[in-house]
Amino acid sequence: MTDGRNGQRTLVLLRHAKAEQSADGPDAERSLTARGHADAAAAGAWLARQGLLPDVVLCSPARRTRQTWHDVAMGMTGSPPEGGPAGSVPAVRYEATAYDAHPDQLLELVRTVEPAAGTVLLVAHNPGVSLLSALLDPQRADPDGLRTTDLVVHRPTTRWAELAPGRAPLTARHTARA
């Protein structure tokens, strides 16, 4: 079995959309703001227009990341010109290790992706997701990190299981805003 579609792999990192600030309750239960929902849908529309429909989604189980993924999925299926073709349904994995993760933990999570997956979307939190981007391509990563609903596209030069620091050039970035 080959790794990725036609041997090509794409890793899209997405920092969750804008969430409510809450002094009450656990951090993992924070919801998206209205702007966050709209921006996440805009991220999905951008992914569809770029042809970056995921085969696998790795998502933190926190409420704001789950809501971000849901809205991204809705944005990917929107009607033109906002959205694009929905494509096949991705395998979605809610991974507890993606919440409050260090970059090496996120890298290890990506290494577990099925070899046939061509495009992987990781929906996670800062600082881990920004630091993972910098780990994969230290020269092109934004030194300020990812803002809410920022997407960065990396093109790994190795198989998923062999993904290592410096082995996934950053080829595109986009801040989704509605």
ZIZI-V839724 format. One record per pair of residues at least 4 apart in sequence whose C-alpha atoms are under 6 Angstrom apart, sorted by the first residue. I is the first residue (numbers start at 0). J is the second residue. D is the distance in Angstrom with one decimal. If there is no record, write none. Layout:
I|J|D, I|J|D
//
This chain:
2|6|5.4, 2|114|4.6, 2|115|4.9, 3|7|5.3, 3|8|5.3, 3|115|4.5, 3|116|4.7, 3|117|3.8, 4|117|4.8, 8|117|4.7, 8|118|5.8, 8|154|5.9, 8|155|5.9, 9|118|4.6, 9|153|5.9, 9|154|4.8, 10|118|5.9, 10|119|4.9, 10|152|5.9, 10|153|5.0, 11|120|4.7, 11|151|5.7, 11|152|4.6, 12|120|6.0, 12|121|5.0, 12|150|5.6, 12|151|5.3, 13|122|4.9, 13|149|5.7, 13|150|4.6, 14|122|5.9, 14|123|5.4, 14|124|5.5, 14|147|5.6, 14|148|5.3, 14|149|5.7, 15|64|5.3, 15|67|5.8, 15|147|5.8, 15|148|5.5, 16|35|4.7, 16|39|5.9, 16|67|5.9, 16|147|4.8, 16|148|4.5, 17|31|5.8, 17|35|4.4, 17|147|5.5, 18|30|5.5, 18|31|4.0, 18|32|5.2, 19|30|5.7, 19|31|5.7, 19|32|5.5, 27|61|4.6, 28|62|5.2, 29|63|6.0, 30|62|5.9, 30|63|5.0, 31|35|5.2, 31|63|5.5, 34|38|6.0, 37|177|5.5, 38|175|5.5, 38|176|4.6, 38|177|4.9, 39|67|5.5, 39|70|5.4, 39|71|5.1, 40|70|4.8, 40|71|4.7, 40|74|4.1, 41|175|5.6, 41|177|5.5, 42|71|5.9, 42|175|4.9, 43|71|4.0, 43|72|6.0, 43|74|4.3, 43|75|4.4, 44|74|4.7, 44|75|4.8, 44|81|5.7, 44|82|4.2, 46|51|4.9, 47|51|5.9, 47|52|6.0, 47|75|5.2, 47|82|6.0, 47|83|5.0, 48|83|5.8, 53|89|5.9, 53|118|4.8, 53|119|5.3, 53|120|5.9, 54|89|4.5, 54|116|5.7, 54|118|5.4, 55|89|5.1, 55|90|4.7, 55|91|5.9, 55|119|4.9, 56|91|4.6, 56|119|5.8, 56|120|4.8, 56|121|5.9, 57|92|5.0, 57|121|4.7, 58|93|4.8, 58|94|5.9, 58|121|5.9, 58|122|4.8, 59|64|5.9, 59|93|5.6, 59|94|5.3, 59|95|6.0, 59|97|4.8, 59|98|5.1, 59|123|5.6, 60|93|5.3, 60|95|5.9, 75|82|5.4, 75|83|6.0, 75|85|5.8, 76|82|5.9, 76|83|6.0, 76|85|4.8, 77|82|4.3, 78|82|5.2, 79|83|5.9, 100|104|5.9, 100|127|5.6, 101|127|4.8, 102|127|4.9, 102|130|5.6, 102|131|4.6, 110|159|4.9, 110|160|4.2, 123|128|6.0, 124|128|5.7, 129|144|4.9, 129|145|5.4, 133|137|4.5, 133|140|4.9, 134|164|5.2, 135|164|4.7, 135|165|4.5, 135|166|5.8, 135|167|5.2, 136|140|6.0, 136|165|4.9, 136|168|5.3, 145|149|5.5, 148|175|5.6, 149|173|5.8, 149|174|4.4, 150|172|5.5, 150|173|5.2, 151|171|5.8, 151|172|4.3, 152|169|5.7, 152|170|5.7, 152|171|5.0, 153|167|5.3, 153|168|5.3, 153|169|4.3, 153|170|5.8, 154|167|5.0, 154|168|5.5, 155|166|5.8, 155|167|3.8, 156|166|5.7, 156|167|5.8, 157|161|5.9, 157|162|5.8
//
